[in-house]
């Protein structure tokens, strides 16, 4: 395959903005009307998702060790939509039609390369879905607590009705009948518990139909659907080094799950958690984090605010605050939060001499589809 030519072809479609996904879905629904039922009634929050996922596939197309696990996870995950093997050729035909439509230099060789690439992608995804056929496509989970912490943040405790396995640091997709067929990803804020309950941290986003519903409309007794877990911001199993955890916004959730993992399963080690917010009132989980520090002397939590002159907490961007408390060259580091915060913190740590291989990061961004696959963590 001529991978540079394929990437250039995809870049042309991506440069068309909303026109490319609009063309794709129009072609798909007109040529295969039966696929329309797989998607939400409103496509306003759906149109760019295909090209976000395709962008990752194109990026990793020459790195099969990275790409294949991503595709396998997507194949298992897409069972929750009702996707079956027969749907893949329809999607492939519409994809090629879209790429050709936006590429004025389209050739037969390019069409052949894209066809071969898509067939391999589909094969991996279909085989992964078939291998997971003994598992349910989704799990029903009851809402057992709904704690509105601030105007726009809620901590939701859920309990799956059947055993649901995941690792601390992973994310799970969920759907609510309040917003049918709109799946969004959230990271449990705890390690697996004997009673199976999970805590989700949810912030209502402007224009976010799912997050707003989960914060403002969800009540105890409601039922959520959970998809299989994806991604892994998990602890290095071969390391017992002390930990530096840096959270911004809702990036706290997976890092809190890592702390819970150390509490429950060890090995015990020094853990320093830094949490950044714009103003002090946005630090929605302080009471429980303070409890954790009281119960676990190996844990230290440092709060910082970037735009709150009245606060007695440390001031500055969280990356700067972390830098001031360093050096951290002996630590394993985990960072989660908005992209600018993650990039700034990682750059500062690298400049201080921390090896790249000991930093793991995950960006939590609006409209997050899936960890390291589709751009999430939350809506």
TAHUZI-V67062 format. One line per field, one symbol per residue. ss: DSSP state (h for helix, s for strand, l for the rest). psi: psi as a letter, one per 20 degrees, with the letter a starting at -180 (. if undefined). A space follows every 10 residues. Layout:
ss=???
psi=???
This chain:
ss=llhhhhhhhh hhhhhllhhh hhhhhhhhhh hlhhhhhhll llllllllhh hhhhhhhhhl lllhhhhhhh hhhhhhhhhh hlllhhhhhh hhhhhhhhhh hllllllhhh hhhhhhhhhh hhhhhhhhhh hlllllllss ssssssssll llssssssss llllllllll sssssshhhl lllssslsll llllllssss ssslllllhh hhhhhhllll llssssllls llllllllll llsssssshh hhhhhhhhhh hhhhhlllll sssssssllh hhlllhhhhh hhhhhlllss ssssslllll lllssllhhh hhhhllllll lsssssslhh hhhhhhhhhh hllllhhhss ssslllllll lllllllll
psi=qnghhghhgh hgghiichhg hggghggghh hmhiihiiqq gpjhjhhihg hgghhgghhj hjmhhggghg hgghgghihh ijprhihghg ggghghhggh hjoikprhgg hgghggghhg ghgggghggh hjhiqqhrpp ppoiqoooga hjpqoppqoq hqpoprqpir qqqqqqihmq jopqpqpqjq rpqhiiqqpp ppppqpjohg ggghgihprp iqpqpprqqq rokrqohjqk qrqppoqpci ihghhhhhgh ggghiaqprp popppqrgrh iimikgghhh ghhhhniipp ppqqqilnhi qirqqrqhhg ggghiarkij qpppppaqgh gggggggghg hijpqhijpp qppoqqkphq pjgjj.hr.
